Amino acid sequence: MKNQPKDPIVLAYSGGLDTSFCIPYLKEKFKTDIHAVIVDCVGLSRPEKEKIQKRALYLGAAEFACVDGFPPLYDRILSYLIKGNVLRDRTYPLCVGSERYIQAEMILEYAREQGTRRIAHGSTGAGNDQVRFDVALQTGLENVEIITPIRDEGLTREDTTAYLAKRGFDIPSKTTSYSINEGIWGTSIGGAETLTSDQALPFEAFPSLKPPHELDDEPEELTIDFANGLPVAVNGHHMDASALLEALREFGRYHGIGMGMHLGDTILGIKGRIGFEAPVAAILYMAHRELEKLVLSQDQRQLKDNLADQYGAMLHEAKFYDPVMRDIENFFNSTQARVTGEVTLYACRGNLFPLKAASSHSVMDNKVASYGEEAGGWDGNEARAYSKLYSIRTQIYNKTR
């Protein structure tokens, strides 16, 4: 009786060094078919997809699939990052980590269709992504078999490079001392100088943004239209979310917008440091916040900022599936009902700041008063009485010292 074929292994594939290594390694070790599946959250062009497919098959994959992950990424995650102006530690715009949940879910769906519970990814044992992938997979399917050769074997980039070279496979041309992860929401840069806190990441390590002193761009204004908290048009041109984010990315790259460094706490309890390029997030957050200042109350914005801190921390720490995340999203949605209007920004040589904002929901009313100029809704005596009453609490407290 012939041996029954083993269930295939579905590999979360990117085309980079780690997942390129995984294809021949898994095929050799497990003696089964490897299905390389890329979940496209960026908006890859047809030539880019064909190049990635060609490489996967060259490395020995039995099947290749490219799944469109942008719609669920935008609807379920990016839209809430925009509505909440969400950052990690009020610094890092969660560039690519937020994609991992959607990628894992869609990989899992593909595995179900193939009738297998065996899923592999290329995470190391020292990063956040391993936890995000594993949590998403285990939440979505009981008894899933998660295979992670780089983590399980403790392999380094030198090990995986040597493995491919020994078997005659060429090494990805982008392989460097840096680990670069690119997404539509931003690009993260890790390795080398980021492994300590006392070394500067050289400008040359940033793949798309020039340093400010090398920019020769001309000043440019950018107008973004929002409807219920989400961007719908750029400079009067309405477009779908994917095209709009791509347009903002190109604008930001041209003007050197969104370069930064983040040092913070990882899921594993250690400190981590990365460089990042996030032109889309930088542009949208500035415009969106300016519009919110115009249409929301002070308390709405302050509470929203506090919840955004919590949301960013939990999204970063693999708690995306906790029910409180849906509660926070519902609050974000409630606040965005009035966030409709347009904002114009100025950009040049790495600088970005708001010029003006307009909305039919504006609560800035110069008929009531013009700040620092003229009060139409009250007279001088009323203003004096208000100031006197406003100071009573601190007067009483200070008398007791």
Buried (B, 14 or more C-beta within 10 A) or exposed (E): EEEEEEBBBBBBBBBBBBBBBBBBBBBEEBEBBBBBBBBBBBBBEEEBBEEBBEBBBEBBBBBBBBBBBBEBBBEBBBBBBBBBBBBBEEEBBBBBBBBBBBBBBBBBBBBEEBEBBBBBBBBBEEBBBBBBBBBBBBBBBEEBBBBBBBBEEEBEBEEBBBBBEEEEBEBBEEBBEBBBBBBBBBBBBBBBBBEEEEEEBEBEBBEBBBBBEEBEEEEEEBBBBBEEBBBBBBEEEEBEBBEBBBBBBEBBBBBBBBBBBBEBBBBEEEEBBBBBBBBBBBBBBBBBBBBBBBBBEEEBBEEBBEBBBBBBBBBBBBBBBEEEBEEBBEBBBEBBEBBBBBBBBBBBBBEBEBEEBEBEEEEEEEEEBEEEEEEEEEEEEEEEEEEEEEEEEEEEEEEEE
